[in-house]
Amino acid sequence: MEARLFLAACIMYTFTLSTRWLQKKNKLTLPSVFNKWHAIFLFLILTCALYVFLFVMNGGTGDPYPVKKFLLGEIVVLGISAYGFFSAKKADKEKQEKIIKSDLDWSNTVYFAGFVASIVMFFFIQAFKIPSASMRYTLVEGDHLFVNKAVYGFRVPFTNIRFGQFKDIQRGDIIIFEFPAKDRTQVNCGDQSQYGRDFVKRVIGLPGETVEVKNGRPWVNGKELPAQDYEVYENLPRVSDDGNDDPELYQEIWQEHLLDNYLGIELRDKFGPVVVPENTYFVMGDNRDNSCDSRFWGPVPRENIKGKAWFIYWPLQKISLIK
């Protein structure tokens, strides 16, 4: 989301600079240039607004972008731009000056707000919408929350460089991360690619720890983790634990994010043991029997982690800090 806001701000800033250059060269006084310029402005600002709006309404979680809705919106945008073209064509000099001033005011507002918002979202806070039931009942579908992106260190945009870390990632933290897919062809937990989507899960295993699941319950370094109030299990028959015939191959396939392609749903009840690789984490959903998580698609690299779930801001009756 922050990258899209930054791109929209750059587009509008470029437009503003171009407009000022045209004014300086007295190019906008020509009716044949002015009406085209005004139509381009309307097209750019409305297209940027439409793109960001649809992304936010789509949940902002990396789901496939609603292309059909965008194209329908672009038809409306083109109509408004055409209207602006013909109305500007009839404008006298005084009217032209008012239109230029109004357009520049809008452009300045958009690029300034876009730069500020993208900086805040790059370094400090990101909005996130819960897309599935995997974290019930800590977080349910439709909950809107803020993600603290600074707590694990500020990330330099478009790189994996971090600085100023306030705390380490700990067991029990609820984190938001980009799904660890190597490419769009990787498929897990069904027949759809999760490439590029943002996920939310709870940290269970830390780098270097040995993790396994027995009868649906997580074990770390040979000890069962204490039961927690937030865990949800269903009354289901469990797959018995008969061990691994080839631990090294099991570990390798798991790290390649392909284990569920071989073992499928039985990973819900019996998994591992595996060693969590350096700079990666093992995560699970609180709704343990209905969560597509590290049991199925492997470890989460540190560079994929965007931040810690911090604060529910919608719906109003659920406003609270997240634990």
N, C-alpha and C positions, 0 to 999 in steps of 0.2 A: 504493500500500500504506500509506504513512504517513498519508494522509488517512483511510483506513478505520480504522486504529488510533486515530487522534485522535477520530473519531466514536464508536467503541466506548467510549473512555475518558470522553467527555463524557456518554454515556448512563448509564454506571455512576456517574459523579460526581453527576449529577442525581438518580439513584435514592438514593444515599447521603444527599444533602441532604434529600430528601423524607422518607426514613425517620426521620432525626433530628428533623425538624419534627413528624412524626406521634407520635414518642415524647414530645416535649416537650408536646404537646397531649393525651397519654394516649389517643390514638386506637387504638393497636395492641393495647390490652388487650381490645378487643371481638373475640370469636371471628369474627364475620361480616366484620370488616375484616382481621384477622390472616391468615386462611387465603387470602384473595384477594391480599393483599400478598405473601405467601410464594410463591404461584404465579406472580405477575408477576415477582418477582425471578428465579425459576428460568428463566422464559421469556426474560427479557432477557439474562441472563448466558450462557445456552446458545446463544441465537440469535447473539449477538455472537461467541462462540467459534467457532460453526459457520461463520459468514460469513468470518471471517479465515482459518480453517483451510482451507476450500475454495479461497479465493483463493491462498493460499500453495501448496497442492498443485497448483493449476492453472498454476503456473509464475510467477505474478506479473508477466506480461509484457503484460497487457492483452487476452489472448485472451478470447473470449466466456465469460461466467461460467457455470458448470455449474448452471443453474437447476433441472434435474430432480433432481440430487443434493441441492441445497439444500432443495427441497420434501420429498424423502424424509426428510432430516435433521430438518426441521421437524415431521414427523409424530412422530418419536421425541421431540423437544423438547416437543411438546404432551402426549405421554403422560407424560413425567416431571413436567411442570408440573401435570397433573391429579392425579397421585399425591401431589405435594407439597401440593396444595389439600386433599385429603381427609385426609392425615395431619396437617396443621396444624390441621384442624378439630377433631381429637380431643385436641389438646395442652392440658395444664393450664398454669397461669401459669409454673411453673418451667421447663417444657419450652419455652414460648414465648420466654422470655428467652434460653435456650440457642440456639434457632433464629435469633433476631434477631442475637445476637452472632456466630454462625457466618456468617450471610448478610452482615452488615456487614464482617466480616473479609475475606470473599471479594471483596466489592464494592470495598473499599479497595485490596486487592491488585491487582485488575484495572485500576481506573482509574489507580492510581499507575504500574503497569508500562506501561499503554497510553500515558500522557502521556510517560514517559521514553523509551520506544521510538520514539514518533512524533517527538519532538524530535530524537533521534539521527538518525532516518531523514530528517527534513526538512533537517537542516543538515550531517550528517557522512557517514553510511554508509547505503547501500541494498543489500539482497540482490537478486541477479538470476540467472535461470536461462537458459542459452543455448537458444533454441527451434528453431534451424535450422542448416543446414550452411554458411551463407554466410561464416563466419569460419574454416573449417577451413584449416590444422590448428592455428592459434593457439588457437582455442576451438572445441570440438566440442559437438554436441547433448548436453544433460544436464549440462554443466559448471555448477557453482554458483559464483558469484563475488561479491565485494563491490565496490561502486562508491564511489569517493571523490567525495563531493558538495561537499566544501569547497575542493578544489584550484583550481577556476575561480571561486571566490567563493561566499559564503553567500547563499542566496536566501531572501528574506522569503516565508513561506508564503502561497500563493494570490495572489502577485503576480509580476511580472517584475523586481522590484528586487533587485539583488545588491550585496554589499559585501565587503570583505576578500579580494580576489582574490590568490591566492598565485602563479599563473603564467597566462600566456596559453595559449589553445588552439594547439597546434603541429601541423604536418604529421607524420603518423605516430602521433599519439595515437589510442588506441581509446576511443571515447566511447559512452555510452548516452544515448539521446534519445527523446523522444516523436515518433512518426511525423508528418511535416509534412502532415497532411490538414486541409483547411479545414472539411470536414463529413463526415458518414457516407456520403454518396453518392459520394465520391471513391473510385475503384477503380484499382489499379495492379498490374501483374505478375500478371494472372489475373482472376478474377471475384469476389474477396473484398475488402471494405473493410478497410484497416489502421488505421482511425481509432482513436486512443486507445492503440494498442499501443506498447510500448517496443522499440526496435531497438538493435543494437550493430554499429558499423562503424568503419573506420579513416579518419581525416581525410587527404584528398588535396589539396584546394584550399582556400586561405584567402581571406578577403574581398578583392575587387579583382583576384584572379589570373585569368588566362585558362586554362581547362582544356579539353582534348580527349582523345579516345581514338582511337588508330590501331592497327589489327590487334590490338585487345584491350589494348594497353599505354597507360597514362596519360601524358599530356604536360602540363606546366605552363609557361606563359609561353614557349611555343615550343620547349621542351626536354623530351626524354623523361626521365622519372624513372628513377634507377638501379634495377636489379633488386634485389629483396630476398629473403632466405631464406624469409620468411613467405608470399610470393605463390604461389598455386597456379593453374596453367593446364592445360587439357586439350588434347590433340592434335586440334584441330577445324579444319575449313575456315573461313577468315575472310572476312567480307564486305569487299569492297574499298572504299576511301575515295574517293568521287567529289564531296566537298564539299557545301556548302549553297547552294541557290538563293536563299534569303531569310534571311540571318543574323539580322535583326531579329525576324522572325516566329518563327524557331527559338528565339531567346532568350526571347521572350515566352511561347511555349507551354511551354518548359522551366520557367520560373519559376512558371507556373500549375500545375505538377505534372501535366501532361497529355501529355508528349511520347511516352510509351510507347503511348498510345492511337492514335498516328499511325504510329510507326515500329517498335514491337514489339521483337522479339528482335535485330534488326540493331544496336540500341544497345549490345549486348554488345561488338561489335567496332569500330564506328565511331560516334563521338559528338562533337558540338561543331564548332567551338570555341564556348564560352560564357564570359561573364565572371561570376564568382561575386559576387552582389550584396553590398552592405554589410551587416554583421552576420549573414551566413549562411556556410555551409561546404559543401564538396563532399566526399562520403564514398563509400567503396567497401568491399565485403567482400574479405577476403584470398583467398577462393575465387572468383576473378575471373569465371569462366565460369558460376558458379551463385550469383550474388548479385543480389538486387533492391535497387538502391541509387540514388545520385543520378543515374546515367545515365538511369534510367527515371522517377523521380518528383521530381527537382528538388533544390534546395538545402535544407539544414537550418537554420532560423532559430536564432539564438543562444539565444533564450528557451526553445527546445525541448530544449536540451542539459541533461541532469541531472547528469552527472559523467563521470569518467574510470574505465575499467575498471582495477581495482587488484590484486585478490588472488583466486586460485582457492582455495576452501576445501573443495570436494568435486568428484570423489572424492579419497579420502585420498592416493592415489599421485600425484596431480597438484598437490598443494598447492605453490603458488609465486606469486611476483609476476608480473604480466602485463607484457610488453614489446611 
